[in-house]
Amino acid sequence: MDAITAHRSTALLTDRYELTMLQAALRSGAAHRRSVFEVFTRRLPDGRRYGVVAGTGRVLDAVADFRFTTPQLDWLADRNVVDDATLRHLADYRFTGDIHGYPEGEVYFPGSPLLTVEGTFAEAVILETVILSILNHDSAIAAAASRMTAAAGDRPVIEMGARRAHEGAAVAAARAAYIAGFSATSDLEAGFAFGIPTTGTAAHAFTLLHDTERDAFTAQIDSMGRGTTLLVDTYDLAEAVRTAVEVAGPTLGAVRIDSGDLTLLAHRVRRQLDDLGAHKTKIIVTSDLDEYAIAALAAAPVDGYGVGTSLVTGSGHPTCAMVYKLVARESVPGGPLVPVAKRSAGGKSSVGGRKWAARRPDADGIAEAEVVGTGPVPAELERHLLHVPLVRAGEIVGRESLDAARERHLRARASLPLSATQLSKGEPVIVTETARPAAD
């Protein structure tokens, strides 16, 4: 097998039952049937009006790195997870199928066929867990981030959640947030890995280290220049603002407020800065902000926001429980694909068949419906199709820059009805329709 290191392999980022299903399918002879799996969600989190696709690029990396290393195979053997025949199959595993789906940054709705994975059952089924873990997490972050950037309008939002999340999740969160419109991150690994702009200056500890606040501000200005951002709420806010301008002069870049009634304090600080002649000094606010707090600050003289906890913690980004379901498979080798579907109670049924999706606009170009169907695409919807090729015959063809995904998201969000960005609870902003079969 290829010489890859264990830490790069994504092959064990999976549930045990994926491999036990593979073993049983290899024994039954069904493992090599051509199969189609689909990622979709049955509902959005309570009150959300649209979702955001994020993590697609990371999924492509995970598929590329889905190779079983010798130590991993030895571990599976030692613990009798699968039999020898399955171990031999896994040693040669390569995904050779096709993947297509919604491009990163696109919005979605209940029933949207977000990702379609086609290959043999053996090669497609074991990708389920890693694909869902990436898409569920990153799309949840991006949806929350999109609400925040919509609330912020033209004011920049900085991602600052690294200390509130698992270190790997923090990097993924910064990536997803950037796609959804955040301007920068405080996390250097995210900047290194994905080229996201990074920012950050000093915390309260830096002020407390020095004998006086003036000493701290002087040291920071001497190190970083007058364009830096000074944290001004360690002691007395008004005194700190006055000292900051005295030390840096009226060309001080910005001050940051991290506690208190941010609306009231922003007005006071803006007035004080203007009185001191620092008319161009910006005001940045942090302190557990979410989309509702950002919206409440819309009329305040604030120039930017820093968001952490409310973006990266589970309460801030509820997932929409994406699933990965088999929707079609061969009955005989080389035969046509037959739709298959789950028929269970409790709202967990699925719809069989490989699907296409299109977003139908109204006369003004505003989205009015998500149309999903199987079979031929109606001519009037062909130019509104949403799927793009991501993997062909095992080769990745869908890589793109984060900036491309970021620009796509802004366009997609702007094409939705105005109610999409309302923060009051509501239903999905457009409905998902099932296309009628084409007439013979």
Legacy VTK file of the C-alpha trace (Angstrom):
# vtk DataFile Version 3.0
C-alpha trace
ASCII
DATASET POLYDATA
POINTS 440 float
0.000 0.000 0.000
1.038 3.657 -0.328
3.514 4.991 2.205
1.240 7.328 4.150
1.489 8.205 7.806
-1.145 7.143 10.317
-2.012 10.688 11.308
-2.910 11.568 7.706
-5.182 8.601 7.163
-8.896 9.234 7.627
-9.819 5.552 7.308
-10.640 4.982 10.979
-12.770 8.107 11.254
-15.692 5.765 10.892
-18.138 3.684 12.890
-17.484 -0.015 13.382
-20.715 -1.030 11.700
-19.485 0.375 8.386
-16.772 -2.306 8.334
-19.001 -5.090 9.613
-21.529 -4.280 6.870
-18.673 -4.421 4.381
-17.590 -7.818 5.669
-21.096 -9.243 5.394
-21.602 -7.754 1.918
-18.305 -9.243 0.731
-19.473 -12.664 1.923
-22.893 -12.316 0.288
-21.451 -11.106 -2.997
-23.410 -7.837 -2.893
-20.435 -5.630 -1.989
-19.596 -4.909 -5.629
-23.056 -3.777 -6.661
-23.063 -0.261 -8.056
-24.732 1.926 -5.434
-25.776 5.546 -4.952
-25.715 7.196 -1.541
-27.176 10.620 -0.843
-26.575 13.184 1.894
-29.631 15.220 2.866
-31.482 16.581 5.859
-35.141 16.151 6.695
-35.428 19.431 8.587
-33.518 22.556 9.574
-32.845 23.426 13.227
-35.811 25.031 14.944
-36.458 28.512 13.592
-33.752 28.462 10.907
-34.778 29.632 7.442
-31.913 28.228 5.359
-28.789 26.124 5.735
-25.289 26.693 4.359
-23.098 24.035 2.754
-19.597 24.009 4.220
-16.913 21.373 4.574
-16.955 20.136 0.983
-13.275 20.861 0.508
-12.474 19.006 3.711
-14.588 16.076 2.513
-12.491 15.887 -0.650
-9.329 15.814 1.461
-10.825 13.087 3.647
-11.697 10.941 0.624
-8.200 11.397 -0.786
-6.659 10.348 2.550
-9.014 7.396 3.109
-6.304 4.720 3.012
-5.751 1.992 5.587
-2.227 1.998 6.962
-0.405 -1.107 8.184
-0.748 -0.102 11.876
-4.474 0.471 11.382
-4.950 -2.895 9.693
-2.940 -4.592 12.433
-5.129 -2.956 15.064
-8.315 -4.131 13.295
-6.884 -7.643 13.115
-5.744 -7.751 16.744
-9.233 -6.805 17.929
-11.087 -9.065 15.509
-13.089 -6.167 14.097
-13.269 -7.829 10.668
-12.075 -11.081 9.115
-8.968 -11.701 7.020
-10.766 -11.381 3.692
-12.080 -7.959 4.661
-8.636 -6.883 5.865
-7.188 -7.792 2.471
-9.910 -5.767 0.788
-9.228 -2.762 3.027
-5.488 -2.935 2.393
-6.151 -2.142 -1.268
-9.001 0.315 -0.682
-9.253 3.279 -3.024
-12.391 5.211 -3.827
-12.825 4.961 -7.600
-16.363 6.281 -7.905
-18.018 9.616 -8.530
-19.164 12.359 -6.154
-21.215 15.382 -7.067
-23.218 17.801 -5.001
-23.980 21.357 -3.950
-20.846 23.511 -4.153
-19.433 24.925 -0.954
-21.043 28.159 0.195
-24.385 27.321 -1.432
-27.555 27.440 0.682
-29.858 24.456 1.121
-33.234 23.372 2.488
-34.941 20.224 3.825
-34.766 17.518 1.196
-31.918 19.103 -0.770
-29.680 16.285 -2.136
-26.494 17.903 -0.866
-24.014 15.225 -1.871
-24.306 12.139 -4.077
-21.708 9.377 -3.764
-21.746 6.695 -6.457
-19.526 3.630 -6.558
-19.619 0.046 -5.414
-21.341 -0.536 -2.101
-17.990 -1.623 -0.690
-16.216 1.631 -1.496
-19.071 4.050 -0.807
-20.598 2.745 2.404
-17.472 3.155 4.528
-17.233 6.868 3.701
-20.496 7.599 5.518
-19.242 8.593 8.954
-16.362 10.822 7.916
-18.485 12.633 5.325
-21.313 13.254 7.782
-19.029 14.320 10.616
-17.445 16.993 8.403
-20.595 18.255 6.692
-22.749 18.292 9.824
-20.181 20.257 11.823
-18.981 22.689 9.189
-22.420 23.396 7.737
-23.789 24.115 11.209
-20.980 26.594 11.867
-21.467 28.238 8.479
-25.220 28.614 8.990
-24.661 30.343 12.337
-21.909 32.498 10.837
-24.149 33.499 7.941
-26.799 34.762 10.348
-24.139 36.772 12.160
-22.649 38.359 9.064
-26.121 39.159 7.756
-26.885 40.913 11.047
-23.544 42.754 10.923
-24.149 44.164 7.447
-21.024 45.894 6.149
-19.222 45.722 9.496
-16.523 43.012 9.694
-16.854 40.026 12.018
-13.769 38.261 13.393
-13.782 34.584 14.449
-12.267 34.195 17.937
-13.525 30.814 19.161
-10.386 28.675 19.282
-10.268 28.541 23.084
-13.843 27.294 23.298
-13.549 24.250 21.018
-11.516 21.128 20.351
-8.360 22.265 18.597
-9.251 20.532 15.327
-12.846 21.729 15.446
-11.614 25.273 16.045
-9.672 25.257 12.776
-12.623 23.790 10.868
-14.921 26.377 12.453
-12.699 29.243 11.340
-12.762 27.862 7.797
-16.557 27.520 7.755
-17.041 30.975 9.257
-14.830 32.547 6.598
-16.944 30.949 3.866
-20.036 32.499 5.470
-18.561 36.000 5.487
-16.319 36.379 8.544
-13.389 38.599 7.660
-10.609 37.012 9.722
-9.745 34.556 12.481
-7.594 34.674 15.584
-6.478 31.053 15.004
-3.049 30.864 13.386
-3.418 27.220 12.337
-6.527 28.165 10.364
-4.561 30.937 8.718
-1.670 28.605 7.918
-3.834 25.725 6.665
-6.414 27.664 4.668
-4.996 31.120 3.969
-7.607 32.883 6.115
-6.544 36.385 7.260
-5.508 36.404 10.929
-5.737 39.141 13.496
-5.157 39.770 17.207
-3.243 42.079 19.508
-3.475 41.703 23.304
-5.601 40.365 26.140
-6.209 41.662 29.645
-3.201 39.673 30.861
-0.901 41.995 28.915
-2.296 45.041 30.720
-2.155 43.304 34.098
1.478 42.332 33.483
2.565 45.966 33.479
2.715 48.338 36.424
0.288 50.750 34.791
-2.126 50.752 31.895
-0.061 53.493 30.297
3.002 51.252 30.399
1.053 48.451 28.718
-0.300 50.714 25.983
3.128 52.235 25.385
4.713 48.787 25.046
2.049 47.679 22.574
2.308 50.848 20.492
6.104 50.599 20.439
5.835 46.985 19.243
2.894 47.110 16.844
2.563 50.730 15.821
-0.207 53.276 16.199
-2.583 51.309 14.000
-2.985 48.595 16.648
-6.103 47.889 18.719
-5.899 48.630 22.443
-8.063 46.752 24.954
-9.576 49.459 27.143
-11.839 47.796 29.708
-9.339 46.265 32.148
-9.842 49.003 34.776
-11.688 52.286 34.207
-12.933 52.553 30.620
-12.990 56.348 30.285
-9.533 56.709 31.805
-8.198 53.956 29.511
-9.549 55.667 26.383
-8.003 58.951 27.422
-4.656 57.255 28.112
-4.808 55.331 24.840
-5.168 58.512 22.795
-2.484 60.278 24.817
-0.042 57.429 24.133
-0.941 56.709 20.511
-2.232 60.061 19.373
-5.388 60.668 17.318
-4.308 58.120 14.700
-4.803 55.164 17.057
-6.228 52.293 14.987
-8.925 50.979 17.308
-10.034 50.303 20.834
-11.707 47.083 21.966
-14.489 46.776 24.537
-14.940 43.300 25.984
-17.500 43.686 28.763
-20.497 45.640 29.996
-23.456 47.197 28.205
-21.847 47.359 24.785
-24.444 49.643 23.228
-24.164 52.242 25.991
-20.387 51.970 26.234
-19.884 52.220 22.478
-21.786 55.521 22.397
-19.772 56.876 25.319
-16.438 55.809 23.865
-17.286 57.189 20.419
-18.153 60.543 21.932
-14.984 60.537 24.011
-12.773 59.586 21.058
-14.287 62.355 18.948
-13.797 64.868 21.752
-10.138 63.822 21.901
-9.741 64.300 18.162
-9.480 60.550 17.405
-12.260 60.650 14.829
-10.891 57.753 12.777
-10.176 55.431 15.703
-12.486 52.438 15.380
-14.440 50.643 18.079
-14.363 46.848 18.156
-16.668 44.951 20.533
-16.407 41.386 21.791
-17.928 39.523 24.796
-20.031 36.452 23.917
-21.692 38.017 20.910
-24.229 36.147 18.796
-26.442 37.210 15.892
-29.039 38.718 18.225
-26.468 40.808 20.088
-24.939 41.918 16.799
-28.349 42.950 15.490
-29.024 44.871 18.703
-25.796 46.832 18.124
-26.782 47.873 14.599
-27.496 51.470 15.652
-24.444 51.723 17.911
-21.208 53.379 16.706
-19.424 50.041 16.383
-16.963 49.276 13.595
-16.477 45.522 14.014
-17.302 42.475 16.082
-15.356 39.581 17.563
-17.311 36.341 17.968
-16.186 33.182 19.750
-18.268 31.070 22.107
-21.615 31.571 20.396
-20.184 30.436 17.072
-18.161 27.365 17.991
-20.167 25.798 20.833
-23.040 23.415 20.178
-25.750 25.755 21.433
-24.642 28.370 18.927
-24.593 26.099 15.892
-27.275 23.405 16.086
-26.848 20.807 13.380
-29.605 19.790 11.014
-28.810 16.064 11.401
-27.708 15.317 7.849
-27.959 11.645 6.919
-26.275 9.399 4.334
-28.744 6.999 2.746
-28.616 4.404 0.002
-31.085 5.588 -2.656
-30.274 3.329 -5.621
-28.353 0.147 -6.451
-27.846 -2.475 -9.116
-29.947 -5.625 -9.028
-27.580 -7.473 -11.348
-23.989 -6.613 -12.306
-24.006 -4.036 -15.076
-27.761 -3.658 -14.880
-29.755 -0.459 -14.380
-29.854 1.287 -11.027
-33.007 0.505 -9.074
-34.366 3.092 -6.605
-34.445 1.937 -2.984
-35.890 3.768 0.015
-36.427 3.429 3.735
-40.103 3.128 4.680
-40.138 3.652 8.420
-42.450 5.581 10.696
-41.444 8.570 12.786
-40.396 10.865 9.957
-37.297 8.853 9.019
-38.309 7.669 5.574
-36.215 8.411 2.483
-36.948 8.922 -1.223
-35.358 6.522 -3.678
-33.466 7.322 -6.853
-30.462 9.408 -7.921
-31.641 13.007 -7.802
-30.941 16.349 -9.393
-31.773 19.700 -7.808
-32.493 23.148 -9.187
-33.437 26.455 -7.560
-36.267 28.063 -9.476
-36.239 31.889 -9.496
-39.223 34.178 -9.880
-39.479 36.938 -12.478
-37.192 39.164 -10.370
-34.511 36.519 -9.979
-35.394 35.754 -6.350
-35.490 32.074 -5.396
-39.021 30.752 -4.982
-38.555 26.978 -4.779
-35.993 24.179 -4.500
-37.023 21.632 -7.119
-35.769 18.052 -6.660
-36.386 15.241 -9.101
-35.199 12.031 -10.713
-34.887 11.287 -14.391
-34.783 13.969 -17.109
-34.417 17.605 -16.038
-37.136 19.948 -17.355
-35.643 22.291 -19.947
-36.648 25.421 -18.018
-34.607 24.264 -15.000
-31.418 23.141 -16.738
-29.586 26.427 -16.205
-30.605 26.504 -12.540
-29.136 23.122 -11.583
-27.183 23.125 -8.322
-24.954 20.047 -8.453
-21.345 20.289 -9.575
-18.851 17.442 -10.146
-16.496 16.890 -7.218
-14.903 13.489 -7.906
-14.815 11.591 -11.217
-13.624 7.981 -11.305
-11.792 8.530 -8.048
-10.028 11.707 -9.188
-10.836 14.946 -7.365
-12.072 17.566 -9.822
-13.971 19.956 -7.566
-11.296 21.756 -5.583
-11.663 25.528 -5.402
-10.464 28.435 -3.295
-12.171 29.480 -0.085
-12.699 32.907 -1.607
-14.725 31.316 -4.423
-16.935 29.564 -1.876
-17.219 32.772 0.141
-18.322 34.774 -2.899
-20.805 32.047 -3.834
-22.388 32.210 -0.400
-22.901 35.943 -0.571
-24.562 35.553 -3.980
-26.723 32.648 -2.835
-27.892 34.443 0.302
-28.639 37.590 -1.669
-30.833 35.586 -4.060
-33.150 34.454 -1.252
-36.301 36.318 -0.199
-35.632 39.163 2.264
-37.209 37.180 5.085
-34.269 34.732 4.919
-32.124 36.960 7.132
-34.795 37.785 9.697
-33.751 36.589 13.130
-37.259 35.830 14.339
-38.156 32.154 14.222
-39.684 30.969 10.995
-39.990 28.168 8.485
-37.534 27.543 5.621
-37.685 30.590 3.398
-38.453 28.577 0.275
-40.132 25.181 -0.095
-38.728 22.022 -1.608
-40.837 20.680 -4.468
-40.738 17.267 -6.098
-40.530 17.574 -9.866
-43.151 15.776 -11.859
-41.813 13.057 -14.175
-41.395 14.264 -17.747
-44.206 13.308 -20.082
-43.485 10.544 -22.576
LINES 1 441
440 0 1 2 3 4 5 6 7 8 9 10 11 12 13 14 15 16 17 18 19 20 21 22 23 24 25 26 27 28 29 30 31 32 33 34 35 36 37 38 39 40 41 42 43 44 45 46 47 48 49 50 51 52 53 54 55 56 57 58 59 60 61 62 63 64 65 66 67 68 69 70 71 72 73 74 75 76 77 78 79 80 81 82 83 84 85 86 87 88 89 90 91 92 93 94 95 96 97 98 99 100 101 102 103 104 105 106 107 108 109 110 111 112 113 114 115 116 117 118 119 120 121 122 123 124 125 126 127 128 129 130 131 132 133 134 135 136 137 138 139 140 141 142 143 144 145 146 147 148 149 150 151 152 153 154 155 156 157 158 159 160 161 162 163 164 165 166 167 168 169 170 171 172 173 174 175 176 177 178 179 180 181 182 183 184 185 186 187 188 189 190 191 192 193 194 195 196 197 198 199 200 201 202 203 204 205 206 207 208 209 210 211 212 213 214 215 216 217 218 219 220 221 222 223 224 225 226 227 228 229 230 231 232 233 234 235 236 237 238 239 240 241 242 243 244 245 246 247 248 249 250 251 252 253 254 255 256 257 258 259 260 261 262 263 264 265 266 267 268 269 270 271 272 273 274 275 276 277 278 279 280 281 282 283 284 285 286 287 288 289 290 291 292 293 294 295 296 297 298 299 300 301 302 303 304 305 306 307 308 309 310 311 312 313 314 315 316 317 318 319 320 321 322 323 324 325 326 327 328 329 330 331 332 333 334 335 336 337 338 339 340 341 342 343 344 345 346 347 348 349 350 351 352 353 354 355 356 357 358 359 360 361 362 363 364 365 366 367 368 369 370 371 372 373 374 375 376 377 378 379 380 381 382 383 384 385 386 387 388 389 390 391 392 393 394 395 396 397 398 399 400 401 402 403 404 405 406 407 408 409 410 411 412 413 414 415 416 417 418 419 420 421 422 423 424 425 426 427 428 429 430 431 432 433 434 435 436 437 438 439
